[in-house]
Amino acid sequence: MTSVVLEKALKKSLLAIAPEATLIACYSAVLGMVGSTATIAQPVWVAQTLQENSAPSSDEPTEQLPAEPELTPAESAHEAGLTALAQGDFEEAIKQFTEAIAKNSLFVEAFNNRGIAHGELGQLQNAIADFNRAIALDAQSPAAYYGRGTVNHKLGKPQASYNDLSQAIALTPQWVDPYINRGLILVNSGLRNEALNDFNQALTLEPNNILALVNRSSLYVRTGNYEGALADCNLILRLNPNIAVAYNNRGIALAGLGNNIQAKQDLETALNLFTQQGDVTGQSRAQKFLNTLFN
């Protein structure tokens, strides 16, 4: 797809995918999602220890095991920041990553993860500044492009977001998350076929990825592919029966296929789950569909 085509599409009003779109938070990049090839935290090599029952006999030469490397002060602060980030203590994470950067001004991962923490606190310009610095230090960092692309989306800059996510994909084509987020940018720009291609690619890489399935089912509902939406929602609910939006989407799909009894049951289940989970937007949406279809 050319930049010109995308620019034309982006001039249209941005419409949220119906009934629900799910953008992956940039925090998911910090340690990598399960199966992700783009993890930010650098692993510390730990020497294996001999099992007691496999100790060498006294007449056999012993091999000196390498000692576990000690963390530098910058790495120690970075590890503390990762712990705080995983616990949702974003202020503490920023403090620790800042300390890591003070001790090592070339610490790419610390800039990147501090950007994630800023993003979680809604400090979007600070997040962009950190991702920019990470990219300046390492132009081949897919996680930095992914994080910046996610924040650019939040800043209402779809073209910049699209470009960053595309770069993340180019650098790490087996990473699922950028395909999902880029697909959402394309959906909101009215480029549904291109969005479907991204969701399909994400699911080719990871067939049971719930976020990709949710967003593809939402796109199918929007385009009237009710059979496709039904199949995706059935799989989602086999993987996790507590995904409210899957009941919501399946209910709409079933109504479109003429199965009103089960459609109403699914929408009522969605409404109850949204209510239990404190999702006011989802609750309102499910109630609206119930009122529209069955009142």
Residue pairs with C-beta under 8 A, 6 or more apart in sequence:
1 191
1 194
3 159
5 191
6 159
6 162
6 189
6 191
7 159
9 189
9 190
9 191
10 158
10 159
10 189
12 189
12 190
14 156
14 158
14 188
14 189
15 188
15 190
16 188
17 184
17 187
17 188
17 215
17 218
17 219
17 222
18 218
18 221
18 222
19 218
19 221
19 245
19 248
19 249
19 252
19 285
19 289
20 214
20 218
20 245
20 248
20 249
20 282
20 285
21 184
21 187
21 188
21 215
21 218
22 184
22 211
22 214
22 215
22 245
23 150
23 153
23 181
23 184
24 150
24 177
24 180
24 181
24 211
25 119
25 120
25 150
26 115
26 116
26 119
26 120
26 127
26 146
26 147
26 150
26 151
27 85
27 116
27 119
27 120
28 177
29 38
29 40
29 112
29 116
29 143
29 146
29 147
29 177
30 40
30 41
30 82
30 85
30 86
30 113
30 116
31 39
31 40
31 41
31 82
31 86
32 38
32 39
32 40
32 41
33 176
33 177
35 176
35 206
36 175
36 176
36 177
37 172
37 174
37 175
38 142
38 143
38 146
38 168
38 172
38 175
39 143
40 109
40 112
40 113
40 143
41 78
41 82
41 109
41 113
42 75
42 109
44 68
44 69
44 71
44 75
45 68
45 69
46 68
47 65
47 66
47 67
47 68
48 65
49 65
50 56
50 65
56 62
71 79
72 103
72 104
73 103
74 100
74 101
74 103
74 104
74 107
74 110
75 100
77 96
77 97
77 99
77 100
77 103
77 110
78 96
78 97
78 100
78 107
78 109
78 110
78 113
80 96
81 92
81 93
81 94
81 95
81 96
81 97
81 100
81 110
81 113
81 114
81 117
82 93
82 113
84 90
84 92
84 93
84 95
84 96
85 93
85 113
85 116
85 117
88 120
90 117
90 118
90 120
90 121
91 121
93 113
93 114
93 117
94 114
94 117
94 118
94 121
97 110
97 111
97 113
97 114
97 117
98 114
100 107
100 110
101 107
101 110
101 111
101 114
104 110
106 137
108 134
108 137
108 138
108 141
108 144
109 134
111 130
111 131
111 133
111 134
111 137
111 144
112 130
112 131
112 134
112 141
112 143
112 144
112 147
114 130
115 126
115 127
115 128
115 129
115 130
115 131
115 134
115 144
115 147
115 148
115 151
116 127
116 147
118 124
118 126
118 127
118 130
119 127
119 147
119 150
119 151
119 154
124 151
124 154
124 155
127 147
127 148
127 151
128 148
128 151
128 152
128 155
131 144
131 145
131 147
131 148
131 151
132 148
134 141
134 144
134 147
135 141
135 144
135 145
135 148
138 144
140 171
141 171
142 167
142 168
142 171
142 172
142 175
142 178
143 168
145 164
145 165
145 167
145 168
145 171
145 178
146 164
146 165
146 168
146 175
146 177
146 178
146 181
148 164
149 160
149 161
149 162
149 163
149 164
149 165
149 167
149 168
149 178
149 181
149 182
150 161
150 165
150 181
152 158
152 160
152 161
152 164
153 161
153 181
153 184
153 185
158 185
158 188
158 189
161 181
161 185
162 182
162 185
162 186
165 178
165 181
165 182
165 185
166 178
166 182
168 175
168 178
169 175
169 178
169 179
169 182
172 178
174 205
176 202
176 205
176 206
176 209
176 212
179 198
179 199
179 201
179 202
179 205
179 212
180 198
180 199
180 202
180 209
180 211
180 212
180 215
182 198
183 195
183 196
183 197
183 198
183 199
183 202
183 212
183 215
184 195
184 215
186 192
186 194
186 195
186 198
187 195
187 215
187 219
192 219
192 222
192 223
195 219
196 216
196 219
199 212
199 215
199 216
199 219
200 216
202 209
202 212
203 209
203 212
203 213
203 216
206 212
208 235
208 239
210 236
210 239
210 240
210 243
213 232
213 233
213 235
213 236
213 246
214 232
214 236
214 243
214 245
214 246
214 249
216 228
216 232
217 228
217 229
217 232
217 233
217 236
217 246
217 249
217 250
217 253
218 229
218 245
218 249
220 226
220 228
220 229
220 232
220 253
221 229
221 249
221 252
221 253
221 256
224 256
226 252
226 253
226 254
226 256
226 257
227 253
227 257
229 249
229 250
229 252
229 253
230 250
230 253
230 254
230 257
232 249
233 246
233 247
233 249
233 250
233 253
234 250
236 243
236 246
237 243
237 246
237 247
237 250
242 273
244 269
244 270
244 273
244 274
244 277
244 279
244 282
244 286
245 270
245 282
247 266
247 267
247 269
247 270
247 273
248 266
248 267
248 270
248 274
248 282
248 285
248 286
248 289
250 266
251 262
251 263
251 264
251 265
251 266
251 267
251 269
251 270
251 286
251 289
252 263
252 267
252 289
252 293
253 263
254 260
254 262
254 263
254 266
255 263
255 293
260 293
260 294
263 293
264 290
264 293
264 294
267 286
267 289
267 290
267 293
268 290
270 282
270 286
271 283
271 286
271 287
271 290
274 280
274 282
274 283
274 285
274 286
275 283
